[in-house]
Amino acid sequence: MASGQLSRAEALACSGCRHACHVMLYADTKAQLFGRIPIKHIILMQMRFDGLLGFPGGLVNPSKETLESGLTRELSEELGLALPISVEDHVDSCFAPASSSSSSHLITHFYVKKMDEEQIREVERAAASTAADHGLEVLGMIRVPLYTTKGGGGLASFLSHSFIGSARSQLVDAMLRFNLVTPGELHKALTHSLKTHAHTKQDLEAALALMEERRKRF
């Protein structure tokens, strides 16, 4: 088992650990962008209150509820729908990256649930109209673009955004695991994304330098 990875039983037996469950919802589609670029699959993520990208879900308490019922509860708040999540949807469990004291002893459980396209659209409608957390903890649902445009936009640009915790690696792993993109397509997108990161860093440094110059003037 990979470093940091846990079996479901090991995760639930962990003493003093907190648990967070998140799910990737996706569907197949025959839709085309601009009538010529196959979209192939719809994958839902969300823009969080902190400006980071992540998957729907949140903290659960296994001593009071099952992981799946806790995740369903979180989805009801964030999506406006109580989507049933089963043990069969579970993909992996692992310790969260130790990036801060708040993430220590946190175990994340990742699920993937396939739906049909109309169900995905229903989720999007409910998330924007009836979800209790819309505009608060969740700023909006977004689709992951799995295509690549001539200018390098699409998946490569999307992967260059900022993600919460291990959400980016979970997305990458799930896209490969469920054959939503080919290894070659993903490698090309990640390579281009690295170049975008470098360009973004230069832009941010230039903006910071401009801000410092303006602040000195006033």
Contacts in CASP RR format, 6 or more apart in sequence:
PFRMAT RR
TARGET T0000
AUTHOR 0000-0000-0000
METHOD contacts of the structure
MODEL  1
MASGQLSRAEALACSGCRHACHVMLYADTKAQLFGRIPIKHIILMQMRFD
GLLGFPGGLVNPSKETLESGLTRELSEELGLALPISVEDHVDSCFAPASS
SSSSHLITHFYVKKMDEEQIREVERAAASTAADHGLEVLGMIRVPLYTTK
GGGGLASFLSHSFIGSARSQLVDAMLRFNLVTPGELHKALTHSLKTHAHT
KQDLEAALALMEERRKRF
1 7 0 8 1.000
4 94 0 8 1.000
4 95 0 8 1.000
5 92 0 8 1.000
5 93 0 8 1.000
5 94 0 8 1.000
6 14 0 8 1.000
6 93 0 8 1.000
6 94 0 8 1.000
6 95 0 8 1.000
6 107 0 8 1.000
7 93 0 8 1.000
8 87 0 8 1.000
8 90 0 8 1.000
8 93 0 8 1.000
8 109 0 8 1.000
10 93 0 8 1.000
11 17 0 8 1.000
11 19 0 8 1.000
11 93 0 8 1.000
11 107 0 8 1.000
11 109 0 8 1.000
12 62 0 8 1.000
12 67 0 8 1.000
14 105 0 8 1.000
14 107 0 8 1.000
16 105 0 8 1.000
17 105 0 8 1.000
17 106 0 8 1.000
17 107 0 8 1.000
18 59 0 8 1.000
18 105 0 8 1.000
18 106 0 8 1.000
18 107 0 8 1.000
19 59 0 8 1.000
19 60 0 8 1.000
19 61 0 8 1.000
19 62 0 8 1.000
19 67 0 8 1.000
19 106 0 8 1.000
19 107 0 8 1.000
19 108 0 8 1.000
19 109 0 8 1.000
20 57 0 8 1.000
20 58 0 8 1.000
20 59 0 8 1.000
20 60 0 8 1.000
20 96 0 8 1.000
20 106 0 8 1.000
20 107 0 8 1.000
20 108 0 8 1.000
20 109 0 8 1.000
21 57 0 8 1.000
21 58 0 8 1.000
21 60 0 8 1.000
21 67 0 8 1.000
21 68 0 8 1.000
21 70 0 8 1.000
21 71 0 8 1.000
21 74 0 8 1.000
21 85 0 8 1.000
21 108 0 8 1.000
21 109 0 8 1.000
21 110 0 8 1.000
21 111 0 8 1.000
22 54 0 8 1.000
22 55 0 8 1.000
22 56 0 8 1.000
22 57 0 8 1.000
22 58 0 8 1.000
22 71 0 8 1.000
22 108 0 8 1.000
22 109 0 8 1.000
22 110 0 8 1.000
22 111 0 8 1.000
22 167 0 8 1.000
22 170 0 8 1.000
23 55 0 8 1.000
23 56 0 8 1.000
23 57 0 8 1.000
23 71 0 8 1.000
23 75 0 8 1.000
23 83 0 8 1.000
23 85 0 8 1.000
23 89 0 8 1.000
23 110 0 8 1.000
23 111 0 8 1.000
23 112 0 8 1.000
23 113 0 8 1.000
24 43 0 8 1.000
24 44 0 8 1.000
24 45 0 8 1.000
24 55 0 8 1.000
24 110 0 8 1.000
24 111 0 8 1.000
24 112 0 8 1.000
24 113 0 8 1.000
24 170 0 8 1.000
24 171 0 8 1.000
24 174 0 8 1.000
25 43 0 8 1.000
25 44 0 8 1.000
25 56 0 8 1.000
25 83 0 8 1.000
25 113 0 8 1.000
25 115 0 8 1.000
25 120 0 8 1.000
25 123 0 8 1.000
26 41 0 8 1.000
26 42 0 8 1.000
26 43 0 8 1.000
26 44 0 8 1.000
26 112 0 8 1.000
26 113 0 8 1.000
26 114 0 8 1.000
26 115 0 8 1.000
26 120 0 8 1.000
26 178 0 8 1.000
26 180 0 8 1.000
27 41 0 8 1.000
27 42 0 8 1.000
27 114 0 8 1.000
27 115 0 8 1.000
27 116 0 8 1.000
27 117 0 8 1.000
27 119 0 8 1.000
27 120 0 8 1.000
28 40 0 8 1.000
28 41 0 8 1.000
28 42 0 8 1.000
28 116 0 8 1.000
28 117 0 8 1.000
29 39 0 8 1.000
29 40 0 8 1.000
29 41 0 8 1.000
29 42 0 8 1.000
29 117 0 8 1.000
30 38 0 8 1.000
31 39 0 8 1.000
32 38 0 8 1.000
32 39 0 8 1.000
33 39 0 8 1.000
33 147 0 8 1.000
37 147 0 8 1.000
37 149 0 8 1.000
38 147 0 8 1.000
39 145 0 8 1.000
39 146 0 8 1.000
39 147 0 8 1.000
40 146 0 8 1.000
40 147 0 8 1.000
40 180 0 8 1.000
41 146 0 8 1.000
41 180 0 8 1.000
42 117 0 8 1.000
42 120 0 8 1.000
42 143 0 8 1.000
43 143 0 8 1.000
43 144 0 8 1.000
43 146 0 8 1.000
43 171 0 8 1.000
43 175 0 8 1.000
43 180 0 8 1.000
44 56 0 8 1.000
44 120 0 8 1.000
44 123 0 8 1.000
44 124 0 8 1.000
44 141 0 8 1.000
44 142 0 8 1.000
44 143 0 8 1.000
44 144 0 8 1.000
45 53 0 8 1.000
45 54 0 8 1.000
45 55 0 8 1.000
45 141 0 8 1.000
45 142 0 8 1.000
45 143 0 8 1.000
45 144 0 8 1.000
45 167 0 8 1.000
45 171 0 8 1.000
46 53 0 8 1.000
46 54 0 8 1.000
46 55 0 8 1.000
46 56 0 8 1.000
46 78 0 8 1.000
46 127 0 8 1.000
46 138 0 8 1.000
46 139 0 8 1.000
46 140 0 8 1.000
46 141 0 8 1.000
46 142 0 8 1.000
47 53 0 8 1.000
47 138 0 8 1.000
47 139 0 8 1.000
47 140 0 8 1.000
47 141 0 8 1.000
47 142 0 8 1.000
48 54 0 8 1.000
48 137 0 8 1.000
48 138 0 8 1.000
48 139 0 8 1.000
48 164 0 8 1.000
49 135 0 8 1.000
49 136 0 8 1.000
49 137 0 8 1.000
49 138 0 8 1.000
49 139 0 8 1.000
50 164 0 8 1.000
51 139 0 8 1.000
51 162 0 8 1.000
52 162 0 8 1.000
52 163 0 8 1.000
52 164 0 8 1.000
52 167 0 8 1.000
53 142 0 8 1.000
53 161 0 8 1.000
53 162 0 8 1.000
53 163 0 8 1.000
53 164 0 8 1.000
53 167 0 8 1.000
53 168 0 8 1.000
54 163 0 8 1.000
54 164 0 8 1.000
54 167 0 8 1.000
55 110 0 8 1.000
55 167 0 8 1.000
55 170 0 8 1.000
55 171 0 8 1.000
56 74 0 8 1.000
56 75 0 8 1.000
56 78 0 8 1.000
56 79 0 8 1.000
56 138 0 8 1.000
57 71 0 8 1.000
57 74 0 8 1.000
57 75 0 8 1.000
57 78 0 8 1.000
58 71 0 8 1.000
58 74 0 8 1.000
59 74 0 8 1.000
60 67 0 8 1.000
60 70 0 8 1.000
60 71 0 8 1.000
60 73 0 8 1.000
60 74 0 8 1.000
61 70 0 8 1.000
65 73 0 8 1.000
67 90 0 8 1.000
67 109 0 8 1.000
68 84 0 8 1.000
68 85 0 8 1.000
68 86 0 8 1.000
68 87 0 8 1.000
68 89 0 8 1.000
68 90 0 8 1.000
68 111 0 8 1.000
71 85 0 8 1.000
71 109 0 8 1.000
71 111 0 8 1.000
72 82 0 8 1.000
72 83 0 8 1.000
72 84 0 8 1.000
72 85 0 8 1.000
73 82 0 8 1.000
75 81 0 8 1.000
75 82 0 8 1.000
75 83 0 8 1.000
75 85 0 8 1.000
76 82 0 8 1.000
77 131 0 8 1.000
77 132 0 8 1.000
77 133 0 8 1.000
77 137 0 8 1.000
78 127 0 8 1.000
78 131 0 8 1.000
78 133 0 8 1.000
78 134 0 8 1.000
78 137 0 8 1.000
78 138 0 8 1.000
79 123 0 8 1.000
79 126 0 8 1.000
79 127 0 8 1.000
79 131 0 8 1.000
79 141 0 8 1.000
80 126 0 8 1.000
80 127 0 8 1.000
80 130 0 8 1.000
80 131 0 8 1.000
80 132 0 8 1.000
81 122 0 8 1.000
81 123 0 8 1.000
81 126 0 8 1.000
83 113 0 8 1.000
83 123 0 8 1.000
85 111 0 8 1.000
85 113 0 8 1.000
89 111 0 8 1.000
89 112 0 8 1.000
89 113 0 8 1.000
90 109 0 8 1.000
90 110 0 8 1.000
90 111 0 8 1.000
91 110 0 8 1.000
91 111 0 8 1.000
91 112 0 8 1.000
91 173 0 8 1.000
91 174 0 8 1.000
91 177 0 8 1.000
92 109 0 8 1.000
92 110 0 8 1.000
93 107 0 8 1.000
93 108 0 8 1.000
93 109 0 8 1.000
93 110 0 8 1.000
94 107 0 8 1.000
94 108 0 8 1.000
94 166 0 8 1.000
95 105 0 8 1.000
95 106 0 8 1.000
95 107 0 8 1.000
95 108 0 8 1.000
96 103 0 8 1.000
96 106 0 8 1.000
96 107 0 8 1.000
96 108 0 8 1.000
96 165 0 8 1.000
96 166 0 8 1.000
97 103 0 8 1.000
97 165 0 8 1.000
97 166 0 8 1.000
98 104 0 8 1.000
99 165 0 8 1.000
103 165 0 8 1.000
108 166 0 8 1.000
110 170 0 8 1.000
110 174 0 8 1.000
112 174 0 8 1.000
112 177 0 8 1.000
112 178 0 8 1.000
114 178 0 8 1.000
115 123 0 8 1.000
123 141 0 8 1.000
124 141 0 8 1.000
127 134 0 8 1.000
127 138 0 8 1.000
127 140 0 8 1.000
127 141 0 8 1.000
128 134 0 8 1.000
128 140 0 8 1.000
128 141 0 8 1.000
131 138 0 8 1.000
134 140 0 8 1.000
144 155 0 8 1.000
144 158 0 8 1.000
144 171 0 8 1.000
145 153 0 8 1.000
145 154 0 8 1.000
145 155 0 8 1.000
145 157 0 8 1.000
145 158 0 8 1.000
146 155 0 8 1.000
146 175 0 8 1.000
146 180 0 8 1.000
146 181 0 8 1.000
147 154 0 8 1.000
147 155 0 8 1.000
148 154 0 8 1.000
148 155 0 8 1.000
148 156 0 8 1.000
148 185 0 8 1.000
148 188 0 8 1.000
148 189 0 8 1.000
152 192 0 8 1.000
153 192 0 8 1.000
154 189 0 8 1.000
155 181 0 8 1.000
155 185 0 8 1.000
155 186 0 8 1.000
155 189 0 8 1.000
156 188 0 8 1.000
156 189 0 8 1.000
156 190 0 8 1.000
156 191 0 8 1.000
156 192 0 8 1.000
156 193 0 8 1.000
156 196 0 8 1.000
157 193 0 8 1.000
157 196 0 8 1.000
159 168 0 8 1.000
159 171 0 8 1.000
159 172 0 8 1.000
159 189 0 8 1.000
159 190 0 8 1.000
159 193 0 8 1.000
160 193 0 8 1.000
160 196 0 8 1.000
160 197 0 8 1.000
160 200 0 8 1.000
163 171 0 8 1.000
172 186 0 8 1.000
172 190 0 8 1.000
174 180 0 8 1.000
175 181 0 8 1.000
175 186 0 8 1.000
176 183 0 8 1.000
176 186 0 8 1.000
181 189 0 8 1.000
END
